[in-house]
Amino acid sequence: MRAPTVMIDFAAPRARVTLLGVVLLVLGAAVAAGTYAEYRLLTARRAGLELKLEAANRHNRHEPGADARSVGFAEAAGRMAAELGTPWTA
């Protein structure tokens, strides 16, 4: 029992381009470009949301010394108001 001989011809002319092959190539390239554009859009949106979240966290963060400073500022403002409210002729 002998196997048939395999003929390999690397110098044969290239197969011609078919319309279906061109359509599939263009469709694949368009899908790849669309996927890349969507990825970039989602990445940019995510970065924007991260910036908004960071700004919101910074805005809502409670500082431990803020209450003590507020009391000190209120007392200083009261002293200034009393000083400015005294008549000049006194």
C-alpha positions in Angstrom: 0.0 0.0 0.0 1.5 3.2 -1.1 0.4 6.7 -0.2 -0.1 9.2 -3.1 2.7 11.6 -3.7 2.2 15.1 -2.3 3.1 17.8 -4.8 4.1 21.1 -3.2 4.5 24.0 -5.6 5.7 27.3 -3.9 6.1 29.0 -7.2 2.5 28.7 -8.4 0.6 31.9 -9.2 -1.3 33.5 -6.4 -5.1 32.8 -6.2 -7.2 35.6 -7.6 -9.0 38.0 -5.3 -12.7 37.4 -5.0 -15.4 39.9 -4.2 -16.3 37.9 -1.1 -12.7 38.0 0.2 -12.5 41.8 -0.3 -15.9 42.3 1.4 -14.8 40.2 4.4 -11.5 42.0 4.6 -13.2 45.5 4.6 -15.8 44.3 7.1 -13.2 42.9 9.5 -11.1 46.1 9.3 -14.2 48.2 9.9 -15.2 46.1 12.9 -11.6 46.3 14.3 -11.6 50.1 13.9 -15.0 50.4 15.5 -13.9 48.3 18.5 -10.8 50.4 19.0 -12.9 53.6 18.8 -15.3 52.3 21.3 -12.5 51.3 23.6 -11.0 54.7 23.4 -14.4 56.3 24.1 -15.0 54.1 27.2 -11.5 54.8 28.5 -12.0 58.6 28.2 -15.4 58.4 29.8 -13.9 56.3 32.7 -11.1 58.8 33.2 -13.7 61.6 33.3 -15.8 59.8 35.8 -12.7 59.1 38.0 -11.9 62.8 38.0 -15.5 63.7 38.9 -15.4 61.1 41.7 -12.1 62.4 43.0 -13.4 66.0 43.0 -16.6 65.0 44.8 -14.6 63.1 47.4 -12.3 66.0 47.9 -15.3 68.4 48.2 -17.2 66.1 50.7 -14.1 65.2 52.8 -14.4 66.4 56.4 -11.3 67.8 57.9 -10.8 67.0 61.6 -9.5 70.5 62.5 -12.1 72.4 60.5 -14.6 72.6 63.4 -11.9 74.0 65.7 -10.8 76.5 63.1 -14.4 77.6 62.5 -14.9 78.3 66.2 -11.7 80.3 66.2 -12.7 82.2 63.1 -16.1 83.0 64.6 -14.6 84.3 67.8 -12.1 86.4 65.8 -14.9 87.8 63.6 -17.0 88.6 66.7 -14.0 90.6 68.2 -13.5 92.4 64.9 -17.2 93.3 64.7 -17.2 94.6 68.3 -14.1 96.6 67.6 -15.5 98.1 64.4 -18.8 98.8 66.1 -17.3 101.0 68.8 -17.9 104.7 68.2 -14.9 106.8 67.1 -15.6 109.6 69.5 -15.3 107.4 72.6 
